[in-house]
Amino acid sequence: MDGKTQIGHLQTTHLRAYQSEALTAVRDAYKAGKRRVIVSLPTGTGKTVVFAHFPRVLNMKKRLLVLAHREELLLQARDKFRSIDPELKAEIEQAGTHAAADAKVVIASVPTLARNGARLSRLQPDEFSIVVVDEAHHAVAPSYRRIFDHFGLFEPHVSRYLIGFTATPRRGDKQGLGEVFEELPVSRYRLARRHRFVP
């Protein structure tokens, strides 16, 4: 289903039914007290489209950080945020490129932030309410953990929301994503049964 979709009181465009369902599940998990969740959607089903709707669907008051480990993912995310909301300032933080201090969405390279403490310290935790991890099956790596710790994502009673996206929630090296994420509110297998795509 394409076109306009109603999520709560919010009308969004160009969302498929399973994307709307994923957004609702992420919002409901936060309301239920979860702060570190992972969304599993098959490759090619528009994970970037889902998290590019977060500023509006989650009623974002502060800034949003997107973490990715490859340049193509950074560019894809930036372009998707801008296409959904051209007025939203979404910028990349990577190597020689610096996001402006007033960018509402910062799309950051994990290698850049993890290697350079000064770059990471420029991103003040209190300014951010949402942290998104693209290809979140990498999130158990020490480089990611360094960034998570900077934002206090494992501290008790934290209000900041960590949301991972992956097509492969089970890692081949047996390192459990449960070390990072506490709930899987959106499963590719449950959605596949309802929406007829192959998991």
Protein Blocks (a to p, Z undefined) as FASTA:
>chain_A
ZZjddehjbccehiafklmmmmmmmmmmmmnopabdcddddehilpmmmmmmmmmmnopa
bdcddddfbfklmmmmmmmmmmmmmmbccdddehjbccdfklmbdcddfklmmmmmmlmm
mmcfklpcbdcdehkllmmpmklmmmmmmnopmbghiabdcddddfblbcfklpafklmp
gbdfbcfklmmmmnopaZZ
